[in-house]
């Protein structure tokens, strides 16, 4: 089991940037692909971005492509989500999660395949 702690959320104006971090416990973090998901009030939790075990492959939801960048530092057991050009519709609680699935967009975009989840960090974008 991997324990995950998100940080870096906050209140930002539209057009601004935030960098979220997901710190993982355990020495096997590099064995897991990691995803970011978000959930706005009254909505389903949705896929945002994912990165494979090595960091060599990344996937993005169409709504964030070109604005968000996911990366990882396995030496620090941390995955990042750099969010630029933020919009009010990006407002949500952001969660990171891990899966033992190695790669493949059709798998890594499916939240049901993620096993361990963090507690979430709130991102609020004002207009």
BELQUI-V699913 format. One record per pair of residues at least 12 apart in sequence whose C-alpha atoms are under 6 Angstrom apart, sorted by the first residue. I is the first residue (numbers start at 0). GAP is how many residues later the second one is. D is the distance in whole Angstrom. If there is no record, write none. Layout:
i:I gap:GAP d:D
i:I gap:GAP d:D
This chain:
i:1 gap:23 d:6
i:2 gap:21 d:6
i:2 gap:22 d:5
i:3 gap:19 d:6
i:3 gap:20 d:5
i:3 gap:114 d:5
i:4 gap:17 d:5
i:4 gap:18 d:5
i:4 gap:113 d:5
i:5 gap:15 d:6
i:5 gap:16 d:4
i:5 gap:114 d:6
i:5 gap:115 d:6
i:6 gap:13 d:6
i:6 gap:14 d:5
i:6 gap:114 d:6
i:7 gap:12 d:4
i:8 gap:112 d:5
i:8 gap:113 d:5
i:8 gap:114 d:5
i:9 gap:113 d:5
i:10 gap:113 d:5
i:10 gap:114 d:6
i:11 gap:113 d:5
i:12 gap:112 d:5
i:12 gap:113 d:5
i:13 gap:72 d:5
i:13 gap:73 d:5
i:13 gap:111 d:6
i:13 gap:112 d:6
i:13 gap:113 d:5
i:14 gap:70 d:4
i:14 gap:71 d:5
i:15 gap:69 d:5
i:15 gap:70 d:6
i:16 gap:66 d:5
i:16 gap:67 d:4
i:17 gap:65 d:5
i:18 gap:62 d:6
i:18 gap:63 d:4
i:18 gap:64 d:6
i:19 gap:60 d:6
i:19 gap:61 d:5
i:20 gap:58 d:6
i:20 gap:59 d:5
i:21 gap:56 d:5
i:21 gap:57 d:5
i:22 gap:54 d:6
i:22 gap:55 d:5
i:23 gap:53 d:5
i:29 gap:23 d:5
i:29 gap:44 d:6
i:30 gap:22 d:6
i:31 gap:21 d:5
i:31 gap:66 d:6
i:31 gap:67 d:5
i:31 gap:68 d:5
i:32 gap:18 d:6
i:32 gap:19 d:4
i:32 gap:20 d:5
i:32 gap:65 d:6
i:32 gap:66 d:5
i:33 gap:16 d:6
i:33 gap:17 d:6
i:33 gap:63 d:6
i:33 gap:64 d:4
i:34 gap:14 d:6
i:34 gap:15 d:4
i:34 gap:61 d:6
i:34 gap:62 d:5
i:35 gap:12 d:5
i:35 gap:13 d:5
i:35 gap:59 d:6
i:35 gap:60 d:4
i:36 gap:57 d:6
i:36 gap:58 d:5
i:37 gap:54 d:6
i:37 gap:55 d:5
i:37 gap:56 d:4
i:37 gap:57 d:6
i:38 gap:53 d:5
i:38 gap:54 d:5
i:39 gap:52 d:4
i:46 gap:62 d:6
i:47 gap:12 d:6
i:47 gap:13 d:5
i:51 gap:51 d:5
i:66 gap:17 d:5
i:67 gap:14 d:5
i:67 gap:15 d:4
i:68 gap:12 d:6
i:68 gap:13 d:5
i:87 gap:37 d:5
i:87 gap:38 d:6
i:87 gap:39 d:6
i:90 gap:32 d:5
i:90 gap:33 d:5
i:90 gap:34 d:5
i:91 gap:31 d:6
i:92 gap:27 d:6
i:92 gap:28 d:5
i:92 gap:29 d:4
i:92 gap:30 d:6
i:93 gap:26 d:5
i:93 gap:27 d:5
i:94 gap:23 d:6
i:94 gap:25 d:4
i:95 gap:21 d:6
i:95 gap:22 d:6
i:96 gap:19 d:5
i:96 gap:20 d:4
i:97 gap:16 d:5
i:97 gap:18 d:5
i:98 gap:15 d:5
i:98 gap:16 d:6
